[in-house]
Amino acid sequence: MSDPWLRTLDGDWLEAVERIEHHGQPHPWSRVQLMGALTDPQGSVWGVGVGEQASEGLCGFAVLSRQPFDAELQAITVAPQVRRQGLAGRLVTALIDQAVGWGSERLLLEVRASNQAALALYRRSGFRDDGVRRGYYPPLNGCGAREDALLMSFPLVGSRG
Ligand SMILES: CC(C)(COP(=O)(O)OP(=O)(O)OC[C@H]1O[C@@H](n2cnc3c(N)ncnc32)[C@H](O)[C@@H]1OP(=O)(O)O)[C@@H](O)C(=O)NCCC(=O)NCCS
């Protein structure tokens, strides 16, 4: 793979982001939710891609929101055909840098307890386990028991300079 690019995305990227979300997520965000994230002045959406910095080159994206003291990683999806090539790791690094730039104290997230790929990504990126929210998620395939959310955080204060 050629050297990937990283950039923030705006509403012009909606179709490309939607394509990745719908191919890559079992419970995809709606078009309205994605547009909300892409145009949210209290957040940013980062994209990673290869080749031209245009919609065809987009391989993955992540949504970061700014809160009074912390930042929250709200979504991250990489297209299935380009997984395990370090692209999500690059996105997480960009989000950490962005949150440091905002002066956030921590980068927070919640993740399905069964999402082994995401858990491995976050732990490898330096997130620590903070707790469990029991029965937070509806069952993945619509039936069966609700699923726990694991709460994780990455401390930012003192992580630079
Ligand atoms: C989770 C996800 C974003 C990871 O994207 P990715 O680009 O494949 O991740 P990376 O290549 O950057 O992986 C970085 C590290 O995470 C871990 N990891 C990633 N995918 C993994 C998997 N399927 N199984 C085990 N570990 C995995 C590994 O430690 C990996 O490093 P390595 O490849 O050197 O071993 C991707 O699988 C995805 O889009 N899943 C569907 C959406 C989703 O679940 N998002 C998270 C919601 S909270």
PDBQT file of the ligand as one rigid body, heavy atoms in Angstrom, charges set to zero:
ROOT
HETATM    1  C1  LIG A 201     -11.785  -2.128  14.446  1.00  0.00    +0.000 C 
HETATM    2  C2  LIG A 201     -11.281  -1.640  13.083  1.00  0.00    +0.000 C 
HETATM    3  C3  LIG A 201     -11.557  -0.144  12.956  1.00  0.00    +0.000 C 
HETATM    4  C4  LIG A 201      -9.755  -1.896  12.994  1.00  0.00    +0.000 C 
HETATM    5  O1  LIG A 201      -9.286  -1.359  11.751  1.00  0.00    +0.000 OA
HETATM    6  P1  LIG A 201      -7.902  -1.816  11.084  1.00  0.00    +0.000 P 
HETATM    7  O2  LIG A 201      -7.491  -0.761  10.109  1.00  0.00    +0.000 OA
HETATM    8  O3  LIG A 201      -8.033  -3.194  10.593  1.00  0.00    +0.000 OA
HETATM    9  O4  LIG A 201      -6.927  -1.809  12.341  1.00  0.00    +0.000 OA
HETATM   10  P2  LIG A 201      -5.328  -1.737  12.275  1.00  0.00    +0.000 P 
HETATM   11  O5  LIG A 201      -4.833  -2.428  11.063  1.00  0.00    +0.000 OA
HETATM   12  O6  LIG A 201      -4.897  -0.321  12.491  1.00  0.00    +0.000 OA
HETATM   13  O7  LIG A 201      -4.959  -2.626  13.544  1.00  0.00    +0.000 OA
HETATM   14  C5  LIG A 201      -4.150  -2.131  14.591  1.00  0.00    +0.000 C 
HETATM   15  C6  LIG A 201      -4.062  -3.245  15.638  1.00  0.00    +0.000 C 
HETATM   16  O8  LIG A 201      -5.363  -3.516  16.188  1.00  0.00    +0.000 OA
HETATM   17  C7  LIG A 201      -5.471  -4.917  16.445  1.00  0.00    +0.000 C 
HETATM   18  N1  LIG A 201      -6.489  -5.515  15.543  1.00  0.00    +0.000 N 
HETATM   19  C8  LIG A 201      -7.133  -4.905  14.511  1.00  0.00    +0.000 A 
HETATM   20  N2  LIG A 201      -8.014  -5.760  13.955  1.00  0.00    +0.000 NA
HETATM   21  C9  LIG A 201      -7.912  -6.922  14.633  1.00  0.00    +0.000 A 
HETATM   22  C10 LIG A 201      -8.562  -8.172  14.519  1.00  0.00    +0.000 A 
HETATM   23  N3  LIG A 201      -9.496  -8.411  13.572  1.00  0.00    +0.000 N 
HETATM   24  N4  LIG A 201      -8.232  -9.145  15.410  1.00  0.00    +0.000 NA
HETATM   25  C11 LIG A 201      -7.295  -8.936  16.368  1.00  0.00    +0.000 A 
HETATM   26  N5  LIG A 201      -6.628  -7.766  16.508  1.00  0.00    +0.000 NA
HETATM   27  C12 LIG A 201      -6.938  -6.772  15.661  1.00  0.00    +0.000 A 
HETATM   28  C13 LIG A 201      -4.111  -5.501  16.175  1.00  0.00    +0.000 C 
HETATM   29  O9  LIG A 201      -3.337  -5.397  17.351  1.00  0.00    +0.000 OA
HETATM   30  C14 LIG A 201      -3.601  -4.567  15.104  1.00  0.00    +0.000 C 
HETATM   31  O10 LIG A 201      -2.220  -4.568  14.971  1.00  0.00    +0.000 OA
HETATM   32  P3  LIG A 201      -1.504  -5.719  14.061  1.00  0.00    +0.000 P 
HETATM   33  O11 LIG A 201      -2.264  -5.812  12.761  1.00  0.00    +0.000 OA
HETATM   34  O12 LIG A 201      -0.103  -5.203  13.892  1.00  0.00    +0.000 OA
HETATM   35  O13 LIG A 201      -1.594  -6.983  14.862  1.00  0.00    +0.000 OA
HETATM   36  C15 LIG A 201     -11.957  -2.428  11.915  1.00  0.00    +0.000 C 
HETATM   37  O14 LIG A 201     -11.869  -3.810  12.180  1.00  0.00    +0.000 OA
HETATM   38  C16 LIG A 201     -13.404  -2.031  11.684  1.00  0.00    +0.000 C 
HETATM   39  O15 LIG A 201     -13.704  -1.089  10.955  1.00  0.00    +0.000 OA
HETATM   40  N6  LIG A 201     -14.354  -2.789  12.321  1.00  0.00    +0.000 N 
HETATM   41  C17 LIG A 201     -15.786  -2.514  12.159  1.00  0.00    +0.000 C 
HETATM   42  C18 LIG A 201     -16.185  -1.227  12.853  1.00  0.00    +0.000 C 
HETATM   43  C19 LIG A 201     -15.905  -1.287  14.343  1.00  0.00    +0.000 C 
HETATM   44  O16 LIG A 201     -16.101  -2.287  15.012  1.00  0.00    +0.000 OA
HETATM   45  N7  LIG A 201     -15.466  -0.134  14.896  1.00  0.00    +0.000 N 
HETATM   46  C20 LIG A 201     -15.186   0.018  16.306  1.00  0.00    +0.000 C 
HETATM   47  C21 LIG A 201     -16.423   0.403  17.023  1.00  0.00    +0.000 C 
HETATM   48  S1  LIG A 201     -16.068   0.870  18.704  1.00  0.00    +0.000 SA
ENDROOT
TORSDOF 0
